[in-house]
Amino acid sequence: MTARRLRGEPVLGAFAGGRLAGVALVSGSDGPSSDALDGHREALWAELGAAARARYEAYGAAASAATVAVAGPRLHLNLLGTSPASRGLGLGNALVRHVLERADAQRRTVTTTTEDAANVGFYERHGFTVLGTAALGTDLTVWGLARSSG
């Protein structure tokens, strides 16, 4: 959350029954860097250790390979999730539609990645296409997807 705040990025929430039931985190390709954020990040890596950082960086490399280079300004959907009790209420759909509306207004492509094959169809129904896949070890595949502004 600190990273989102320092970069001025939106945190979108969906509510059901008066409770937060879904979240989407979005970042821009042209978001500002922050010395304060870099300091927080390095302190966290010092606490978590070299092995955790290596796993994170390996995942990041796989995700980057899966999305290849997308030209022009874009928004990246970093995280989309709903609580198990709220699944099937359309909250994930609503959050994605909001991100896509924002991207269309800004004439930006939206990219995302997923490690769950079942999510690929969900994103395709929202106009995303698979750009590529990358394997991380033998038990993790990352799909990179994009949807051009409409």
PyMOL commands that set and color helices and strands:
alter all, ss='L'
color gray80, all
select helices_A, chain A and resi 2-7+35-48+50-67+84-86+91-106+117-125
alter helices_A, ss='H'
color red, helices_A
select strands_A, chain A and resi 11-16+19-28+74-82+109-114+129-135+141-147
alter strands_A, ss='S'
color yellow, strands_A
deselect
rebuild
show_as cartoon
